[in-house]
């Protein structure tokens, strides 16, 4: 039996068109970013123009198109599409804001509070003991945990590093020194009950999380009303995370978890371009 990569005589590769629901502004931003990068590294030639490369990479990120499929439809190799994807992700990640600068910008614009939430992104289950820490007992599946901060309108301003799925919201917030950065910027934060215990100042808390009921302690009507008001004020951060999840490449991550942070921060830049158009 002889293996051959050639197609049969009566078959040929089929190519179909697919609509990419993104603005021209996003495509032009990515293409201009690549043009400036090529000028810096003095690369005078690519097999496809920057605009076409930008569309291919956006299709991979938005629709989670397989690299081999995009390569075959554009007469390039799979490794070339992978290199383009990684290159543009790195360029976008460099534009992602730092936590202290993002909070300072909100304060200068007259903002008083930010919204903070924790999210789990599902990942493929891997074999071995190293993947056990990615299992989330709360969500009952494997994934990566990250924190998202948004302004009062729900526009994402910062994304933390991706951590194992078993990471608690408070653990991630303490690792990133969220409380200290908020105090330095003079801002408060609204959070859900997952962040209870992050700020132990009862009289003048920086992070407000609401009231928690237990078997022995029932909430009073006033506390229930306060929780409802807090939930309404905190809801926009969930909308911001939903915009981020429109990029189907993170529906179920297949990339190396070590690269997930760069991917998320690149998608943050693209999401804000789409939301603010």
SEBALUM-547952 format. One record per residue: y, z, x of N, C-alpha, C, CB in turn. Coordinates in pm, whole numbers, plus 50000, padded with zeros to 5 digits. Glycine has a CB too. Layout:
N
YZXYZXYZXYZX ...
END
This chain:
277
498815000050085500005000050000501245000050089500015012349904 502134990550068503334989050149504554993050067503474974550201 505355001950123506585006050058507714996350090506975020450100 508524993149992509644984050012510814988649929509264969649977 512004987849986513224991549915513864979749844514214997750012 513234967949854513794956049791513504956249641513214943249856 514414950449563514234949649420513264938449385515584947449349 512624939649273511754928949227512584916349200510974933149100 511904904949195512624892149183513374891049052511654880549197 512864897248945513494895648816514394907448778512444893748711 514714916148875515574927548849516784927248941514814940648865 517834934048900519044935148982519764947848941519974922548966 520554953749031521294965948996522284963248884522034971349118 522374972548791523294971448678524464980948700522574974548545 525654976148670526884983948684527574984648549527824977648792 528014996748511528704998448384530065004848408527865006848285 530975003048314532305008848323532345022048246533364999248269 533155031248295533285044448232534755048548236532375055048305 535245053848124536635058248116536805071548189537095059447969 537865072548269538185084848340539405091148275538435081948492 539245102348201540355107948123541325116148209539815116648012 541965109448302542935115948389544205107748392542365117848532 545305114248427546585107448429546755099248557547725117648417 547635089348548547965081248665548615089748773548885069648626 549335100048731549985109048827548965115648918550805119648754 547835119948863546795126348944546205116649043545695132148855 545915104448998545345094249088546335090949199544975081449010 547615089149165548615085849266548805097249366549945082449200 548755109649317548895121149407547775121449509548915134349326 546555119049462545415119149553545465107449651544115118849474 545875095749601545975084049689547065085949795546255071449606 548215091349755549295093749852548875104249954550575098249780 548125114249910547625124450001546735118250106546865135349924 545885108950065544985102350158545755093150252543915094450083 546755086150201547545077150287548245084950398548585069450203 548835096350362549505104550464548495109750567550255116250399 547325113350519546295118350611545835107250706545085123850531 545665095250655545245084150741546305080950846544945071650656 547565082550808548645080150903548635090751013550005080050831 548355103250974548325114151072547205112351173548185127651002 546025108751124544855107151213544795093151274543565110051137 545785084651239545875070951293544625062751263546105071451443 544185063851141543065055651095543645043651021542085063851002 543505032051076544175020151023543345012250924544575011251136 542075016350904541225007950819540205016450746540514997250903 540035013650618538955019150537538355007750457539465030550443 537105008950423536404998050355536984995350217534925001250345 537615005650157538285004250028539695010050038537485011349914 540645005249957542015010749961542045025149910542965002049877 543085032849950543175047049910543125049249759544435052949964 543755040449682543725042149537542325041249479544595031749472 541535032049530540155030549484539315042449527539555017549537 539535047249648538805059049696539135071149608539155061949845 540415072649572540815083849487540115083449352542335083749467 539995071549293539325070249164537845073949176539475056049110 537195069649283535775072649303535565087749315535245065549429 536395094349396536255108749415536555116149285537185113649527 537565111949211537875118549084536745116748984539175113049026 536075105248987534925103248898533785112748933534425088748905 533605115249062532575124649107532915138749060532425124249260 534185142649071534595156149035534675158148884535935159349098 535175148248812535385149848668534095148148588536415139848620 533335137748621532135134548543530845138948612532085119748516 530955144748732529775148748808528845136848832529015159848734 529445125348862528655113448892527905115349024529555100848899 526685110749029525905111849151526475102749259524435108349125 526435107649381527025100149492526335086749510526955108149621 525005086549496524265074049514524665063749408522755076649507 524915068349284525315059149178526705053349205525305066249043 527645061749249528985056849280528965047649401529935068449306 528095050649496527995042149615527445028349579527095048649721 526395028049497525815015349458526745006749375524545017649383 527575013049293528495005449210529705000149285528955013749098 529935005149407531095000749486530704994649620532035012449509 529424991549637528914984849758529244992449886529494970749767 529085005549881529225013850001528005022950008530565022149999 527885030050119526745038950136527005052550071526415040750284 525945059650042526075072949982526775082650077524695078449945 526495081550207527145090350304528645087750310526515088350443 529065075450287530495072350287531195079150169530725057050280 530595078550050531175085249933531215100349955530375081949805 530165105850017530145120250045531265123950142528785124350104 531495115650243532565118350339533925117650272532495108550456 534135107850184535395106950110535615119250023535425094250024 534565123549954534675135349868535065147749948533355137849795 534365150250057534655162150138536035161450201533595163750248 536445149350239537765147650301538885150950203537915133350353 538795145750081539845148149982539805162449930539705138449866 538635168549921538565182649882539275191249985537095187149867 539085188250113539755195850219541275194150211539255191450357 541745182150182543185179750171543785187050051543475164750160 543065187349939543555194449821543515209649842542725190649699 542485214549910542385228849935543565233850017541075232150007 544035225550109545185229550191546445231350107545435219150299 546495225249988547655226649900547515238349803547875213849822 546365244949802546155256149712547005268049754544655260149708 547675274949661548585285849697547845298349742549485289249580 548475305749833547975318949872548355329149766548525323150010 547625340349763547845350449660549245356249667546815361449673 549695360349786551015366649795552125356949758551245371949936 552015344349799553045334649765553035331149617552855322049847 551855330649557551765327649414552425338749332550305325849372 552185351349368552785362449295554285363049317552145375549337 554735360249439556165360149467556875349349386556415358049617 556225337949370556825327049291556955331049145555975314349303 555935337749090556015342348951557155352248934554675348848908 557305361549030558375371449022559755364849030558235381849135 559915354849116561205348049128561565340149002561185338649248 560545335648928560795328148805561045337248686559625319048776 561095350448710561385359748603560175365448533562235353248505 558985362748584557785368148523557635383048549556565360848572 557005389948457556805404348471555345408148487557385411548351 554455400148429553025403148438552255390348467552505409848308 551065392148520550105381148536548825385148463549825378048688 547985375448439546715377748371545585375548470546565368248248 544615384548470543515383748564542195384048489543585395348666 541285375448532539965374748468538895371048569539975364748353 537685375348543536545371848626535655361748554535745384448663 535125352048628534315341348570533085339048655535135328348557 531985335548589530745332148658530455317448637529565340948608 530235310248747529835296248742528345295248768530635287748844 527645288648678526205287348692525865278548813525585281448565 524795282148882524305274348996522825271748978524585281649130 522325262249053520895259949053520185271649119520555246849125 519075275249064518305286249121517595281449247517285291849020 517775288949354517145285649481516035295549511518185285549595 515075291149590513965299949625514355308849742512715291649660 513655319949755513895328949868514715341049829514585321649978 514665351249915515365363849889516875362349895514925374249989 517365352349971518815350749986519515347549855519115339750087 518765342149757519395338249631519375349549529518695326149573 518725360649559518645371549462520005377549430517725382349513 520885377749529522205383649506523065374849416522925386049638 522665362149395523415353349306523035355249160523205338949346 522045363649133521645365948994522565376148929520165370648986 523125372548814524015381348739523225388148627525235373548681 523095401348634522435408548527523205408148397522205422748568 524515406548405525355406048285525125392948209526835407548321 525045381748282524905368648218523455363748216525775358548290 522575370448292521145367248293520855353248348520585368448153 521615349148447521275336848519521985336948653521665324248437 521615327748741522185327048874523555320148869521235319548970 524435324648957525765318648960526615324449070526445320448827 527875319949073528865324649169530045330549092529335312949263 530525341749139531615348949072532945346149143531325364149070 533995344349064535325342949122536355348849027535655327949153 537505352749083538625357949006539665347048987539235370249075 540305347048872541365337448842542595344948794540915327048737 543755341448848545025347148805545865336148741545775353548924 546505339548632547375329948564548675336848527546695323948439 549685328848492550925334548442550755337648293552125324948467 551835341748228551765345848088551415334247995553075351948045 551675321748039551365310147956549935305447974552315298847988 549225310748075547855306748098547675296548209547285301447974 548755292848278548625283448389548065290648511549985276848422 546975285648564546335292048679547255291248800544985285448709 547375302548871548225302948989547435305849116549315313248971 546225311249100545435314749220543985316749181545995327549289 543085313249276541645315049257541105321849382540915301449230 540265331749362539695339049475538545331149538539205352949431 538015336649644536825330849705535625332749613536545337149844 534685323449617533455324549539532525334749604532755310749525 531995343649523531125354249573529815354149495531815368249562 528785361349544527505361749472527675366249327526535370949543 526815361249241526935363849098526835378349059525915356249025 526215386649140526075400849105527345408849134524905406849182 528365402449193529605409349229530335414149104530525400149313 530755426749104531525432348992532985428049005531415447848989 533665427248890535075423348890535915432548978535625423348747 535695445548966536475455049046536195453549195536165469349003 534945450849231534605448949372535355437049430533095447049390 535385426049356536095414149403537595416849411535825402349310 538155423949312539585426749312539975435849428539995433249180 539145445749459539435454549572539315447149704538505466649572 538355438049713538185430449837539405421649865536925421849831 540015416349758541195407749774542505415449770541215397149666 542435428849759543625437449757544605433249647544335437049894 544055430649528544885426149416545965436349382544005423449293 545585449049376546535459449337547695460349434545825472949328 547395459649564548455460449665549395448549656547855461449805 548855436649635549705424649624550575425249499548835411949621 550045430649389550855431849268552015441549288549985436449150 551725452649354552785462449382553855456649472552205475149446 553445448949573554405442949666555305432949596553665436149781 554765425849497555555415849425556315421849307554665404749376 556045434549274556705440949162556235435949026558175438949173 554955432249017554395426848894553325436048838553825412848918 553075434848709551955441548645550895431148612552395449048519 549765435748558548675426648525547965431448399547675425648642 547535421848319546705424548202545285419948234547255417348075 544315428448207542925425348240542015430248128542515431648375 540755425648127539795430248027539135443148074538735419347999 538185447947998537565460748028536685460248153536745465347911 536395448348202535625447248326536365452648446535255432948350 537685454448435538485459448546538855474148529539745451148562 538185481148438538435495448422538115502948551537605501148305 539015511548592538835519148716539505512948835537405520748744 540025500648821540725494448935542025501748965541005479548906 542725505848860543985513048875543845526548804545195504848817 543835537248881543615550648826544905557848789542845558948924 546045551148801547315557248764547455557048612548525549848833 547335568548550547365569248404548795568148351546725582348356 549765574048420551135574648370551855561248384551895585348444 551665554348496552365541648519551405531648584553625543848611 550445526548507549445517348565550025503548594548255516048470 549545497548701549915483848734548995474048662549845481548887 547705477348654546725469148585546345476048454545445466748674 546655469648341546375475248209545095468948156547575472948110 544125477448117542815472348075542425476147933541765477248168 543155484447866542785488247731541875500447727542115476747661 541375503647607540575515647585539115511847562541115523647465 538215520547610536785518047603536125528347512536145518447744 535305523647419534605532547328533215535647382534505526447187 532705547247350531355551447390530665558247272531405560847513 529455562447292528715569047184529365582347143527265571447226 529925588947240530515602047213532015601447189530235611347326 532625590047219534085588847204534395576347125534795588547343 534845577947002535235566846918536735564246932534875569646770 537105551646922538505548146936539285551746811538655533146967 540495556146832541385559046720541995546046669542505568946762 542525545846548543175533646496544285528546588543745536246357 545025537646650546095533446740545525526746865546965545446780 544415531946916543785525947034543195512247001542685535147089 542635510846881542095497846838543215487446828541365499046703 544355491846775545495482746766545985478646904546645489246687 546025488146997546435485047134545475475247199546525497847218 544175476547174543195467247230543365453147173541775472247202 543685452247045543905439046985545135432247044544045440246833 546195439847062547415434247122547145429647265548555444647119 546385437747340546055434147477545185421647482545355445747546 544255420547388543375408847385544175396047360542295410547278 545155396847272546005385147244546805381247368546965387947127 547345391247438548125388347559547275383347673548865400647602 545985387247677545105383547788544415370147765544065394347810 544415365347641543665353147606544065340747686543855350247461 545345338547721545695326247793544965324147925547155326147820 544545334747995543835332748121542485326248095543645346048195 541885328947979540625322347943540845307547916539995329147820 542005304247860542335290247839542495282947973543615288847756 543115289848070543265283848202541925281348269544105292648291 540995290848255539665288948311538935277648241538845301948301 539185275948111538565264948038539045251448089538855266347888 540335250348121540855237948179540155234948312542395238948200 539925245448390539255243548519537825238448499539245256648599 537155243448397535765239648373535625225848311535105249848284 536755219248281536675205248237536155196248347538035200448190 536245200948472535685193248583534175196048586536365197148722 533405186248546531975188348521531175190948647531415176548449 531755188848762531015191448885530685206148899531815186649005 531435214948830531155229348839530405234348715532445237148856 529935225148630529125229248516527875236448563528755217248429 527245230848664526125237448730526135233048875524755233948661 526685241548960526935237949099525645234949173527695249049169 525645223749244524515220349331524925220549478523955206549294 526215222949502526695223149639526345236349706528205220849643 526495236749837526265248849912527265259449866526395246250065 526805271749833527745282149789528875284649887527005295049766 528655282250016529705284350115530855274350095529145283050256 530575262850033531615252850010532235254049872531035239050027 531695262749791532185263949653533645268449648531315273849575 534065277049741535445281749742536415270149761535645292249852 536145261449857537005249849880537035240749757536535241950004 535885238949694535835230549575536665236349463534395228749530 536555249349438537305255649329538805254849352536875270149314 539235257049474540665256849502541215242549498540965263149638 540395232749533540815218849517540955215249369539815209349585 540025219949287540095217349144541275224649080538795221349076 541685235949137542875242949087544105234149101543085256149164 544245227549215545395218649236545355207049136545405213249381 544185201049117544065189749025544295194248880542675183249039 543815206048846544005211148709545475213048678543255224448691 546225218748771547665220848749548405207548741548255229448861 547955197448813548565184248802548375178648661547975174548907 547185180748605546905175548472547635183448363545405175748446 547665196648378548265205148275549785203248271547925219848299 550395201248388551865200548398552395186348391552325206848525 551585176748353552065162848351553025160548234550885153048342 
END
